[in-house]
């Protein structure tokens, strides 16, 4: 039984009702069932949470799944607050022990003091920006992918804890170009992604642990 911890990093703010990411959680519940060999725990950062319990969920899980919208090319502020608080509570408490450096040679080995080795994570993001904004020459993101650009620091955060990275999934153009038919396409494509990632157990930037 694979243990999955799923975090919904969306919350209502301004014109955002956080509905899309709640829909993704419903798709997760279709896939991560006991019949499919999974045990899942969930956190919605828009609801109250206990820091020690959140740290325990990270330590318990084989895989962490993060769902987040991207606001002004970064994380929503309440999701960032959640991560700041939980990762701080996880210092020498299961998430990381130190930054990995030794006093005798402090110039090397930064980022190697994590305690989460043997675990991995997967990121999904939701965007108003179309996919072509990342891929076409002359468009806004200078042909840098989501993972290489805006979310680069997020991936380094997880690497700092020792976790390996599974292939991300990004939902594009979810505001100005959405419809019931497109939502069904999103659903089918996302579930296919989960099936491929979790059946093949392919891990990027790390070793095969499943």
C-alpha positions as CSV (number, residue, x, y, z in Angstrom):
1,X,0.0,0.0,0.0
2,X,1.6,3.3,-1.1
3,X,1.1,6.2,1.3
4,X,0.1,9.4,-0.4
5,X,-0.1,12.9,1.3
6,X,-2.0,15.4,-0.9
7,X,-1.9,19.1,-0.1
8,X,-4.3,21.6,-1.7
9,X,-2.4,24.9,-1.7
10,X,-5.3,27.0,-3.1
11,X,-7.4,29.4,-1.1
12,X,-10.0,32.0,-1.9
13,X,-8.7,35.5,-2.5
14,X,-9.8,38.4,-4.6
15,X,-11.4,36.9,-7.8
16,X,-10.1,33.4,-7.1
17,X,-12.6,31.0,-5.5
18,X,-10.1,28.1,-5.4
19,X,-12.6,25.9,-7.1
20,X,-10.3,24.3,-9.7
21,X,-7.9,22.9,-7.2
22,X,-10.8,21.4,-5.2
23,X,-11.8,19.7,-8.5
24,X,-8.3,18.2,-8.8
25,X,-8.7,16.8,-5.3
26,X,-11.8,15.0,-6.5
27,X,-9.8,13.5,-9.4
28,X,-7.2,12.4,-6.9
29,X,-9.9,10.6,-4.9
30,X,-10.8,8.7,-8.0
31,X,-7.3,7.4,-8.5
32,X,-5.7,7.1,-5.0
33,X,-8.1,4.4,-3.6
34,X,-7.4,1.4,-1.5
35,X,-8.5,-0.8,-4.5
36,X,-5.7,0.8,-6.5
37,X,-3.2,0.1,-3.7
38,X,-3.0,3.5,-2.0
39,X,-3.7,5.0,1.4
40,X,-4.2,8.8,1.2
41,X,-4.2,11.7,3.6
42,X,-5.2,15.2,2.7
43,X,-4.7,18.8,3.9
44,X,-6.5,21.9,2.6
45,X,-4.4,24.9,3.6
46,X,-7.6,27.0,3.6
47,X,-8.7,25.1,6.7
48,X,-7.2,25.0,10.2
49,X,-4.2,22.6,10.7
50,X,-1.9,21.5,13.5
51,X,1.8,21.9,12.7
52,X,3.0,18.7,14.4
53,X,0.3,16.7,12.6
54,X,1.3,18.2,9.3
55,X,5.0,17.3,9.9
56,X,3.8,13.8,10.8
57,X,1.9,13.5,7.5
58,X,5.1,14.4,5.6
59,X,7.1,11.8,7.5
60,X,4.4,9.2,7.1
61,X,4.0,9.5,3.4
62,X,5.9,7.7,0.6
63,X,4.8,10.5,-1.8
64,X,3.8,14.1,-1.3
65,X,1.5,15.7,-3.9
66,X,1.3,19.4,-4.0
67,X,-1.5,21.2,-5.8
68,X,-1.1,25.0,-6.2
69,X,-2.3,27.8,-8.4
70,X,0.3,30.3,-9.4
71,X,-0.4,33.9,-8.3
72,X,1.9,36.6,-9.6
73,X,4.5,34.0,-10.6
74,X,4.7,32.5,-7.1
75,X,2.8,30.5,-4.5
76,X,-0.4,31.8,-2.9
77,X,0.4,33.6,0.3
78,X,-1.4,31.2,2.7
79,X,0.3,28.2,1.0
80,X,3.7,29.9,1.5
81,X,2.8,30.5,5.1
82,X,1.9,26.9,5.5
83,X,5.2,25.7,4.1
84,X,7.2,28.2,6.1
85,X,5.6,27.0,9.3
86,X,5.5,23.3,8.6
87,X,9.1,23.1,7.3
88,X,10.3,25.1,10.3
89,X,8.5,22.7,12.6
90,X,10.1,19.8,10.7
91,X,13.7,20.9,11.6
92,X,15.3,18.0,13.4
93,X,11.8,16.5,13.5
94,X,11.8,14.4,10.4
95,X,12.0,16.8,7.5
96,X,15.7,18.0,7.7
97,X,18.5,18.0,10.2
98,X,20.7,20.8,8.9
99,X,21.8,22.4,5.7
100,X,24.3,19.6,5.2
101,X,27.6,21.6,5.6
102,X,30.3,20.8,8.1
103,X,32.4,23.4,10.0
104,X,35.6,22.1,8.7
105,X,34.6,22.9,5.1
106,X,31.5,25.1,5.0
107,X,31.8,25.9,1.3
108,X,30.5,22.5,0.1
109,X,27.6,20.1,0.6
110,X,24.9,22.8,1.1
111,X,21.4,21.3,0.8
112,X,22.4,17.7,1.7
113,X,21.1,17.7,5.3
114,X,17.6,16.4,4.5
115,X,15.8,13.6,6.4
116,X,13.3,12.7,3.7
117,X,15.5,10.5,1.6
118,X,13.6,7.5,0.1
119,X,10.5,9.6,-0.4
120,X,9.4,11.6,-3.4
121,X,6.9,14.4,-4.4
122,X,4.8,15.5,-7.4
123,X,3.8,19.1,-8.2
124,X,0.8,20.3,-10.1
125,X,0.2,24.0,-10.9
126,X,-2.8,25.8,-12.4
127,X,-2.3,28.9,-14.6
128,X,-4.2,31.5,-16.5
129,X,-1.2,31.6,-18.8
130,X,-1.4,29.3,-21.9
131,X,1.2,26.6,-22.5
132,X,2.5,28.5,-25.5
133,X,3.6,31.3,-23.2
134,X,6.3,28.9,-22.1
135,X,7.2,27.2,-25.4
136,X,7.1,29.8,-28.2
137,X,10.0,31.9,-29.1
138,X,9.5,35.6,-28.1
139,X,6.7,34.7,-25.7
140,X,6.6,35.8,-22.0
141,X,8.5,33.0,-20.3
142,X,11.5,33.0,-22.7
143,X,11.0,29.3,-23.5
144,X,11.7,28.3,-19.9
145,X,9.4,25.6,-18.6
146,X,7.3,25.9,-15.4
147,X,9.8,23.6,-13.6
148,X,12.9,25.3,-14.9
149,X,11.6,28.8,-14.3
150,X,8.9,30.0,-11.9
151,X,8.9,26.8,-9.8
152,X,12.6,26.2,-9.7
153,X,12.9,27.3,-6.1
154,X,10.0,25.1,-5.1
155,X,11.8,22.1,-6.5
156,X,15.0,23.1,-4.6
157,X,13.0,23.4,-1.4
158,X,11.9,19.7,-1.7
159,X,15.4,18.6,-2.7
160,X,16.7,20.3,0.4
161,X,14.7,17.8,2.5
162,X,16.1,14.8,0.5
163,X,13.0,14.1,-1.6
164,X,13.2,13.0,-5.2
165,X,11.0,14.6,-7.9
166,X,8.3,12.8,-9.9
167,X,7.2,14.3,-13.2
168,X,5.1,17.5,-12.7
169,X,1.7,18.2,-14.3
170,X,0.7,21.8,-15.2
171,X,-2.9,23.0,-16.1
172,X,-2.7,25.9,-18.4
173,X,-5.2,28.6,-19.5
174,X,-7.8,27.6,-16.9
175,X,-9.5,31.0,-16.7
176,X,-10.0,32.5,-20.1
177,X,-10.3,29.3,-22.1
178,X,-12.3,26.9,-20.1
179,X,-15.4,24.8,-20.7
180,X,-17.1,21.6,-19.6
181,X,-15.4,19.8,-22.5
182,X,-12.0,21.2,-21.6
183,X,-12.5,20.2,-17.9
184,X,-13.2,16.6,-19.0
185,X,-10.0,16.7,-21.1
186,X,-8.1,18.0,-18.1
187,X,-9.5,15.2,-16.0
188,X,-8.7,12.4,-18.5
189,X,-5.2,13.8,-19.2
190,X,-4.4,14.2,-15.5
191,X,-5.6,10.7,-14.6
192,X,-3.5,9.3,-17.4
193,X,-0.5,11.1,-16.0
194,X,-1.1,9.6,-12.5
195,X,-1.5,6.2,-14.0
196,X,1.8,6.5,-15.9
197,X,3.7,8.1,-13.1
198,X,2.6,5.7,-10.3
199,X,2.6,2.5,-12.3
200,X,6.1,3.1,-13.8
201,X,7.4,4.7,-10.5
202,X,9.6,6.9,-12.6
203,X,11.4,9.4,-10.5
204,X,13.3,12.4,-11.9
205,X,16.5,13.8,-10.3
206,X,16.7,10.9,-7.9
207,X,16.9,7.1,-7.7
208,X,14.1,4.6,-8.4
209,X,12.7,3.8,-5.0
210,X,9.4,2.0,-5.7
